[in-house]
Amino acid sequence: MTTATRTVLDGLDGIKEPLADLYRDLHAHPELSFAEHRTAAEVARRAASYGYEVTTGVGRTGVVAVLRNGEGPTVLLRADFDGLPVREQTGLPYASTATGTDPEGKEVPVMHACGHDMHVTCLLGTLQLLAQGRAHWSGTVLGVFQPAEELGQGARAMVADGLHERFGAPDVVLGQHVVPMPAGMVGCHPGPAFSATDTLRVRLYGRGGHASRPETTVDPVVMAAATVLRLQTVVSREVAGGDTAVVTVGSIQAGSKDNIIPDEAEIKVNIRSYTEAVRTRVLAAVERIVRAEAAASGAEREPDIEPVDAFPVMVNDADATRRTMAAIGAELGEDSLLAPGPLTGSEDVGILATSAGAPLCYWLFGGIDPKTYEAARQAGTSDQDVPSNHSPFFAPVIEPTISTGVTALTAGALAWLGQAGA
């Protein structure tokens, strides 16, 4: 560790309780993608109180907080802040009861089921510590609070709104994501670390009629069911054993009544991959199967296959990862670092780096009570007893998660910022 880093982090004890209160407030008030107005206002208010120049409405609802502190590198620190259409079932006293309107105009429950409230809390804690300790570093800190990560659109929106031109291109992009690992642990995988994602909306067209006379119809429910089952063969029979891909049908909707065969059905398909060759092959296989099953069912109209959103592969720069993890390990201890390997989850933070030509280091930090995690691991029940991101039961323990996240992000930033007076 460095004396400067330790001195800056000495201020953490004094802000732990306010950060815990902030986290509980954010968790209780989640907002959907591009609707994060309350969250953005609270972020802007707090960052301004620390002495940052704050700009709101970047990429629709994004917030950028800038602290210029003499000559030196520009370090971009990123947190996402949108929630998910999930009904919370944690039973916590600060559980969300919020609702929102989804992109299709439906009222849905909203929850911070992916930990973005923890990301915001940790970044605000880091911004406060860096502002308090500005005598110990030089350069520029860009605190980027990004909307709509869950849609894969927020980073693109901020870049398109002139993020780098307006606030300065970063020399490095740093960020972190809370996951179901033991709280206090941190892990980062160099190279391709998060998969690419493609989401497709597929509409299958049949011919409706009475349930008692299916021979007069073309049943889109059966067509959809056959399609879903056939799609399960894409990875098992069309992707090489040494490659990685995931194909998931996460939504199927059709009909309104038991005795009516509807005219159409809709399925939503989520695809994960790490290479362009695998991605291209899987997308082609999905389209081929969808069209073939429609033809086999006697559909009189071709199905519609519409791309909904996409995330590129997120690649951690190897040198940036070594440098950043060394700094984090010096503060948290080498025994707090682990090698998580690549994840099949997806992230759009890489767009902030590639659009600026800057290296990226994006790491994971644990949010599960260590005793709970270890008991589940020993019992072989981790899948059942350790809620994952996007689960209605996912909620990181407040401590040591906040302290770990703030320490990691602050140490990571100071590994790149200049030395005061240098």
Buried (B, 14 or more C-beta within 10 A) or exposed (E): EBEBBBBBBEBBEEBBEBBBEBBBBBBBBBBBBBBBEBBBEBBBEBBEEBBBEBBBEBBBBBBBBBBBBEEBBBBBBBBBBBBBBBBBBBEEEBBBEBEBEEEEEEEBBBBBBBBBBBBBBBBBBBBBBBBBBBEBBBBBBBBBBBBBBBBBBBBBBBBEBEBBEEBBBBBBBBBBBBBBBBBBBBBBBBEBBBBBBBBBBBBBBBBBBEEEEEEEBBBBBBBBBBBBEBBEEBBEEBBEEEBBBBBBBEEBEBBEEEEEBBBBBBBBBBBBBBBEEBBEBBBEBBBEBBBEBBEEBEBEBEBBBEEBBBBBBBBBBEEBBEBBBBBBBBBBEEEBBBEBEBBBBBBBBBBBBBBBEBBBBBBBBBBBBBEBBEBBEEEEEBEEBBBBBBBBBBBBBBBBBBBBBBBBBBBBBBBBBBEBEE
